[in-house]
């Protein structure tokens, strides 16, 4: 990364970190972009240069995970099913859930704060659905291109919807558990087991889909 790119990333991180601190203290809907700019000691225009919408200040980190799931499928080894690559990436041990499982009380507080903010904000819930839809679109495009199908191929869309459907269901489960204080120490393990059950449910129908990443799709 060059010096120019490094400075831009540092500015983006500074603004994003400032916004997150304010959101955690007061809630997403009670913080304005002007207040974020003032606290970060930049202009409002600078904030919008890096984050086109207020929701971007909150969701940019989460949207990156959806992009990584799609990239895991795009770059999987030859001969590996899309489902296998997606499952492996989704179940990687990392993030707040792993920290909570290890007994990190600060990570648990952050996890609760994040999910409470989303639950309390219609704007954030709407943006969450938009982000998930964009990820499904991106994955469907990858799968369609690999099979030589049109960009709007229904089979590719069904497969992408199904894979991200597991992710979507786990998000809802985590949010419910975290906000109800239901045995947070067991949450990571429970999520892994539920994810495996979800993928097992899909596996019969998707086992042969996009296995080689390039061959024809057979629908039976």
Backbone torsions as a table, in degrees:
resi	resn	phi	psi	omega
1	UNK	NA	126.9	179.2
2	UNK	-73.2	170.4	-177.3
3	UNK	-61.5	-40.7	-179.6
4	UNK	-62.6	-46.4	-179.8
5	UNK	-65.7	-37.0	179.3
6	UNK	-63.6	-42.7	179.8
7	UNK	-65.6	-38.8	178.0
8	UNK	-65.2	-40.1	178.9
9	UNK	-67.0	-38.8	178.4
10	UNK	-64.4	-39.2	178.4
11	UNK	-67.6	-42.2	178.3
12	UNK	-60.6	-44.8	179.2
13	UNK	-63.7	-40.4	179.9
14	UNK	-61.6	-46.5	179.6
15	UNK	-66.2	-44.8	-179.1
16	UNK	-63.0	-43.1	179.6
17	UNK	-64.6	-39.3	178.5
18	UNK	-64.0	-44.8	179.4
19	UNK	-61.1	-44.5	-179.7
20	UNK	-61.7	-38.7	178.8
21	UNK	-63.1	-43.8	-180.0
22	UNK	-67.9	-41.8	179.0
23	UNK	-61.2	-41.9	-179.0
24	UNK	-66.1	-34.5	-178.3
25	UNK	-76.0	-38.2	-168.8
26	UNK	-125.3	-8.2	-176.3
27	UNK	94.3	147.3	-175.1
28	UNK	-59.3	-48.0	-173.5
29	UNK	-70.6	-15.8	-177.3
30	UNK	-95.5	1.9	-180.0
31	UNK	-113.8	133.1	178.4
32	UNK	-100.9	160.3	176.7
33	UNK	-63.1	-35.9	177.3
34	UNK	-59.0	-41.8	179.8
35	UNK	-68.0	-36.8	176.1
36	UNK	-63.3	-45.5	179.9
37	UNK	-60.6	-43.5	-178.9
38	UNK	-64.0	-44.6	-178.4
39	UNK	-67.6	-32.4	179.3
40	UNK	-85.4	-4.5	179.5
41	UNK	60.6	45.7	174.6
42	UNK	-135.2	171.6	178.1
43	UNK	-80.9	160.5	176.1
44	UNK	-61.6	-37.3	179.1
45	UNK	-61.6	-36.7	179.1
46	UNK	-64.8	-41.1	177.4
47	UNK	-58.8	-46.6	-177.6
48	UNK	-70.2	-22.9	174.9
49	UNK	-64.4	-34.4	-178.3
50	UNK	-95.1	-30.9	-176.8
51	UNK	-134.1	96.9	-173.8
52	UNK	-58.3	-26.9	179.4
53	UNK	-134.8	156.1	-179.8
54	UNK	-57.3	-39.7	179.7
55	UNK	-61.2	-26.7	178.0
56	UNK	-63.6	-31.2	178.3
57	UNK	-62.0	-31.8	-178.8
58	UNK	-88.9	-41.7	-167.5
59	UNK	-97.8	-4.0	-175.6
60	UNK	-58.9	-36.4	-179.1
61	UNK	-70.7	-37.3	-177.6
62	UNK	-74.8	-36.5	179.7
63	UNK	-64.1	-29.8	178.7
64	UNK	-62.9	-31.5	179.0
65	UNK	-68.5	-40.9	175.9
66	UNK	-60.0	-39.2	178.1
67	UNK	-64.5	-36.8	179.4
68	UNK	-68.6	-34.6	176.1
69	UNK	-63.3	-44.8	178.7
70	UNK	-63.8	-42.0	-179.0
71	UNK	-65.5	-33.3	178.1
72	UNK	-62.9	-36.9	176.8
73	UNK	-72.7	-42.2	-177.6
74	UNK	-61.7	-36.3	-172.4
75	UNK	-106.5	14.9	-178.4
76	UNK	-65.5	157.3	179.5
77	UNK	-63.0	151.4	176.3
78	UNK	-59.2	138.0	179.0
79	UNK	89.2	-6.3	-179.7
80	UNK	-94.7	137.5	179.1
81	UNK	-69.7	149.0	177.2
82	UNK	-58.3	-39.6	-179.7
83	UNK	-60.1	-41.5	-178.4
84	UNK	-63.3	-45.0	-179.4
85	UNK	-66.4	-42.1	-179.8
86	UNK	-64.1	-45.1	-179.4
87	UNK	-62.5	-44.2	-178.4
88	UNK	-60.1	-44.2	-178.6
89	UNK	-68.3	-41.7	-177.8
90	UNK	-64.6	-33.9	-174.9
91	UNK	-94.0	5.5	176.0
92	UNK	-56.0	137.3	-180.0
93	UNK	-79.5	105.7	-179.5
94	UNK	-169.4	171.3	173.0
95	UNK	83.8	-170.3	-174.1
96	UNK	-64.1	-37.7	-179.0
97	UNK	-60.7	-42.0	178.5
98	UNK	-65.1	-38.7	178.9
99	UNK	-66.9	-39.8	176.8
100	UNK	-62.9	-42.7	179.4
101	UNK	-60.4	-32.4	179.7
102	UNK	-80.8	-1.2	177.2
103	UNK	94.1	15.1	-179.7
104	UNK	-77.4	106.8	-177.3
105	UNK	-70.7	-30.8	177.4
106	UNK	-67.4	-38.3	177.6
107	UNK	-64.8	-39.0	177.7
108	UNK	-63.6	-40.2	178.5
109	UNK	-63.9	-41.0	178.5
110	UNK	-65.5	-42.0	-179.9
111	UNK	-61.7	-42.4	178.0
112	UNK	-66.1	-41.5	-179.4
113	UNK	-62.1	-46.5	-179.2
114	UNK	-59.9	-48.9	-176.6
115	UNK	-71.1	-31.9	176.5
116	UNK	-67.5	-40.4	178.7
117	UNK	-61.6	-43.1	-180.0
118	UNK	-66.2	-44.5	-179.3
119	UNK	-62.3	-30.9	-176.1
120	UNK	-89.5	-4.4	-174.4
121	UNK	-124.7	115.6	176.3
122	UNK	-62.5	-35.5	-179.5
123	UNK	-64.2	-41.2	-179.9
124	UNK	-71.4	-37.2	178.1
125	UNK	-64.8	-39.8	178.1
126	UNK	-65.3	-40.9	-179.7
127	UNK	-67.3	-35.4	177.7
128	UNK	-59.6	-44.1	178.9
129	UNK	-66.4	-37.4	176.6
130	UNK	-63.0	-41.8	-179.6
131	UNK	-65.1	-42.1	179.0
132	UNK	-65.9	-39.5	177.9
133	UNK	-63.5	-41.3	178.5
134	UNK	-62.8	-37.7	178.6
135	UNK	-67.2	-40.9	176.9
136	UNK	-61.3	-44.7	178.9
137	UNK	-57.7	-44.8	-178.2
138	UNK	-65.3	-42.0	179.8
139	UNK	-68.3	-40.6	178.1
140	UNK	-60.3	-38.6	178.6
141	UNK	-64.7	-40.4	177.9
142	UNK	-62.6	-48.1	-177.2
143	UNK	-66.2	-39.5	179.0
144	UNK	-64.6	-43.4	-179.4
145	UNK	-63.2	-39.6	-179.2
146	UNK	-64.0	-34.9	-177.2
147	UNK	-91.2	1.1	-179.9
148	UNK	73.1	18.8	-178.8
149	UNK	-91.0	163.6	175.8
150	UNK	-61.2	158.7	-177.4
151	UNK	-60.2	-28.7	-178.9
152	UNK	-97.6	24.2	-178.3
153	UNK	-56.1	126.7	-177.2
154	UNK	-66.6	-40.6	-178.3
155	UNK	-61.4	-43.1	178.4
156	UNK	-63.3	-39.6	-179.8
157	UNK	-66.5	-42.0	178.8
158	UNK	-61.1	-45.2	-179.2
159	UNK	-62.9	-45.0	-179.7
160	UNK	-64.8	-41.8	177.4
161	UNK	-61.0	-41.7	-178.3
162	UNK	-65.3	-44.8	-178.9
163	UNK	-64.8	-47.5	179.0
164	UNK	-72.7	-17.9	174.6
165	UNK	-62.9	-36.0	175.0
166	UNK	-62.1	-47.0	179.0
167	UNK	-59.1	-45.6	-179.1
168	UNK	-61.7	-43.2	-179.8
169	UNK	-65.1	-37.6	178.9
170	UNK	-68.6	-36.7	176.3
171	UNK	-59.2	-46.0	-179.7
172	UNK	-64.1	-39.3	-180.0
173	UNK	-65.2	-46.9	179.5
174	UNK	-59.7	-44.2	-177.9
175	UNK	-61.7	-44.3	179.6
176	UNK	-61.9	-45.5	-176.7
177	UNK	-66.7	-43.6	-177.1
178	UNK	-65.0	-43.4	-176.3
179	UNK	-75.9	-18.2	177.3
180	UNK	-99.9	6.0	179.1
181	UNK	55.3	38.4	-175.0
182	UNK	-89.8	93.8	175.0
183	UNK	44.0	65.3	-176.4
184	UNK	-59.9	-29.1	-179.8
185	UNK	-64.1	-23.6	179.8
186	UNK	-94.8	-4.4	-170.1
187	UNK	-61.3	-47.3	-176.9
188	UNK	-59.9	-45.7	179.1
189	UNK	-63.6	-40.7	178.6
190	UNK	-64.7	-39.4	179.5
191	UNK	-64.2	-41.1	178.2
192	UNK	-62.1	-43.5	-179.8
193	UNK	-66.0	-40.8	179.6
194	UNK	-67.1	-36.8	177.9
195	UNK	-63.5	-44.3	179.1
196	UNK	-61.9	-39.2	177.2
197	UNK	-64.2	-41.2	179.3
198	UNK	-64.3	-44.2	179.4
199	UNK	-68.9	-33.9	177.3
200	UNK	-63.1	-37.2	177.9
201	UNK	-62.3	-37.6	-179.2
202	UNK	-80.6	-25.5	-166.6
203	UNK	-60.4	-37.4	179.7
204	UNK	-59.4	-38.5	-178.4
205	UNK	-85.9	-24.6	-174.8
206	UNK	-111.0	3.3	-173.9
207	UNK	-56.2	-40.4	-176.5
208	UNK	-97.3	-2.3	-176.7
209	UNK	-77.4	129.1	177.1
210	UNK	55.8	37.4	-178.7
211	UNK	-67.3	-45.4	-177.5
212	UNK	-96.9	-1.9	176.3
213	UNK	75.9	-5.0	-177.2
214	UNK	-141.1	-19.6	-171.8
215	UNK	-76.6	176.2	178.4
216	UNK	-68.3	150.4	177.4
217	UNK	-93.2	128.1	178.5
218	UNK	-108.2	122.5	178.7
219	UNK	-107.9	123.3	-178.3
220	UNK	-116.5	NA	NA
